[in-house]
Structure formats: structure tokens, C-alpha cells
């Protein structure tokens, strides 16, 4: 299976609703590696790397998010796979 990398920015009500914690949980369930963080402007940014189907599943998850989130838009940029990550982490601005 092809390995891919996606960089995403999610806007809407995505901070203060456990978005990062639930994103990490969802990524670990799918064996996706990378990171997620809050941005100062109220959005959330993430990088997902892994098998193409798993990363696409994460992108679908981001369209819904955790129960208290209200997703406005998910912007996706496909980048070359690097394999630089050992796990999936929550990072901080």
C-alpha cells in the first residue's frame, strides 16, 4: 500500500472541545503518525502520515471531529511522504 502525507488545517469550533486529544486517539487507532496542534487564530493544524487508506480515514474523521466540535472547513495539502515520525503527538504553539 502507498504511504502518503497530508497537512490539514481545520476551522470552526475546534478548540476547547478535546479536538487534539481525540485526533491523537483516532490517529493511533489507524496507525497514523504525525502531530496535531492548536493555532493561535482558533484553528487546529495537523500532519498525518501513513498508509493511504488510513490517512484518508483520518481526513474523513476530521470532517466530523469529536462530539462537541463544529467543523467549518478542512483544508488539505498533500505533501511528499517523509517517514519522519515515530508516533502521533500533540504539540503546542
Secondary structure, DSSP 8 states (H G I E B T S, - for coil): --EEEEEEEEEEE-SSSSHHHHHHHHHHHTT-EEEEEE-TTS-EEEEEEEEHHHHHHHHHHHHH-STT-EEEEEEEEEE------SSEEE---
